Amino acid sequence: MGNVTYICGGTGVAEQDQLTDLEQQYNLGIIFTEGPRGDLLAGVNVQLRRHGRVLVAFQATGPRCLFKVPPADYRVEATYKQRTQYVIFETGSLGTGMRW
């Protein structure tokens, strides 16, 4: 969408390996987990924002999402089981985590 490209996945070992191979093509990444053990989580509703404007919104098909965006700071809002969290991070961050 516009200047934003993204991919999500990582529900299995093969998908995790594929995302790791693709990581160098993206400049922003987030991982969704749940519980005290950090179990991987899919089905999170995601909004990527810049200056309050929603750049892209989707439901993550896996626990890891990678974005290709212009250099800047971004806000990711994520909702799972009616609980919304957000994190603000800048390009170059590929391992930011959100836990429910």
C-alpha positions as CSV (number, residue, x, y, z in Angstrom):
1,M,0.0,0.0,0.0
2,G,1.6,3.3,-1.1
3,N,5.2,3.3,0.1
4,V,4.6,0.4,2.5
5,T,5.3,-3.2,1.7
6,Y,4.9,-5.9,4.4
7,I,4.9,-9.7,4.8
8,C,3.8,-11.8,7.8
9,G,4.3,-15.4,8.8
10,G,6.5,-17.6,10.9
11,T,4.0,-20.1,12.2
12,G,6.3,-23.0,11.4
13,V,10.0,-23.5,11.2
14,A,10.1,-23.3,7.3
15,E,8.2,-19.9,7.4
16,Q,10.5,-18.6,10.2
17,D,13.6,-19.5,8.0
18,Q,12.0,-17.9,5.0
19,L,11.4,-14.7,6.9
20,T,14.9,-14.7,8.2
21,D,16.2,-15.0,4.6
22,L,14.0,-12.1,3.5
23,E,14.8,-9.9,6.5
24,Q,17.5,-7.9,4.7
25,Q,14.9,-6.6,2.2
26,Y,12.9,-5.0,5.0
27,N,13.7,-2.3,7.5
28,L,11.1,-2.7,10.3
29,G,10.0,-5.9,12.0
30,I,7.8,-7.0,14.9
31,I,7.1,-10.2,16.7
32,F,3.8,-11.0,18.5
33,T,3.9,-13.4,21.5
34,E,1.5,-14.4,24.3
35,G,1.9,-15.5,27.9
36,P,4.9,-15.9,30.2
37,R,6.7,-18.3,27.9
38,G,6.4,-16.0,24.9
39,D,4.3,-18.4,22.7
40,L,4.2,-17.2,19.1
41,L,0.9,-15.5,18.2
42,A,-1.0,-15.1,15.0
43,G,-4.3,-13.4,14.2
44,V,-3.3,-10.0,15.7
45,N,-5.0,-7.0,14.1
46,V,-2.3,-4.5,13.1
47,Q,-2.2,-0.9,12.1
48,L,1.0,0.8,11.0
49,R,0.8,4.6,11.6
50,R,2.9,7.7,10.9
51,H,1.8,11.1,12.2
52,G,-1.5,9.6,13.3
53,R,-2.4,8.4,9.8
54,V,-3.0,4.7,9.2
55,L,-0.6,3.6,6.4
56,V,-1.7,0.0,6.4
57,A,-4.1,-2.2,8.4
58,F,-4.4,-6.0,8.3
59,Q,-4.7,-9.2,10.4
60,A,-1.3,-10.8,10.8
61,T,-1.2,-14.3,9.4
62,G,1.7,-15.2,11.7
63,P,3.7,-14.0,14.7
64,R,6.3,-12.0,12.7
65,C,5.7,-9.1,10.4
66,L,8.3,-7.3,8.3
67,F,7.8,-3.9,6.7
68,K,9.6,-2.0,4.0
69,V,8.9,1.7,4.7
70,P,10.6,5.1,4.1
71,P,13.1,5.9,7.0
72,A,11.2,7.4,9.9
73,D,9.6,6.7,13.3
74,Y,6.4,4.6,13.1
75,R,3.7,3.5,15.6
76,V,2.4,0.0,15.4
77,E,-1.0,-0.6,17.1
78,A,-1.9,-4.2,17.6
79,T,-5.1,-5.7,19.0
80,Y,-5.5,-9.2,20.2
81,K,-8.5,-10.5,22.3
82,Q,-9.9,-6.9,22.5
83,R,-6.7,-5.6,24.1
84,T,-4.7,-3.0,22.1
85,Q,-1.1,-2.2,22.6
86,Y,1.3,0.1,20.7
87,V,5.0,0.6,20.2
88,I,6.8,3.4,18.5
89,F,10.0,2.5,16.8
90,E,12.2,3.6,13.9
91,T,13.4,2.0,10.8
92,G,16.3,-0.4,11.3
93,S,14.5,-2.2,14.2
94,L,13.7,-5.8,13.1
95,G,13.1,-7.6,16.4
96,T,10.7,-5.4,18.3
97,G,8.3,-7.6,20.4
98,M,4.8,-7.2,21.7
99,R,3.4,-9.6,24.3
100,W,-0.1,-10.3,25.5
